């Protein structure tokens, strides 16, 4: 099986060019606006087909992003704003997710945990919420999916995809930090059997934008660190020359940056938290990892232009890819 990838698509031209270059067999897209009949995703797939990369199978149920609650979730005295939705969004589906596959998706057996209430996650750590909020507040900012893909060589492979909220943009209650933590914790609850029966035990991978670095930046890294060290999973620790080059361009790696900059997957700029590792593909332990990387070419690499020039860079996130085969 060639690749599984995860990363945020912020501009169609850049996303198409990068995905076509890497040519994964299964692709998880985050930051992809959802529409009810899937016209945008179909058009996106058509662009890839024109470049020789065909994805006839797609999975993109409606996300929590922009789903109205009818409540004043952010306490600003107004209802119906982007921050009053189940997940931040000015309209239903803004910044959703999608899965593209060369092989058939068993949609009838897919599990969508997006409706799980935050309060119903075992061991959840939400802040104190008004009763009316706790009774409707879902855990997933965007979505949590367990999607079976029927591969020709390895049978059914399960892709556990999600896109967590950034652990910032809140107050001392740390609502987003707590939610980000629990969005990562959901996968261990699922694998442990705490969310019912049917969790995969082999041939699966967690893929998505966690919006959290285990070593740097803001957030509560406990749940993510537990995933990275879980014996049922492998961390291929993908690297790039561009991440290291970007760190040098920003004045080098200082004492406050504890992680390896070659493993970073997003460039948040010198005025922000800097470069961070926030996008992940974690295969189950029964896979042999053939290769892994972050598509972040060094400036002198001839493929660096696929990401745009620095002044017009259209996405902070970089594509993460992993090549795997069964042991």
Helices and strands as residue ranges (DSSP letters): E 4-8, H 12-22, E 26-32, H 39-50, E 57-59, G 82-84, E 96-101, G 107-109, E 111-112, G 118-120, H 131-134, E 144-151, E 155-163, H 175-191, E 204-209, H 222-229, H 241-249, G 261-263, E 266-267, E 275-276, E 279-283, E 287-295, G 304-307, G 310-312, E 319-326
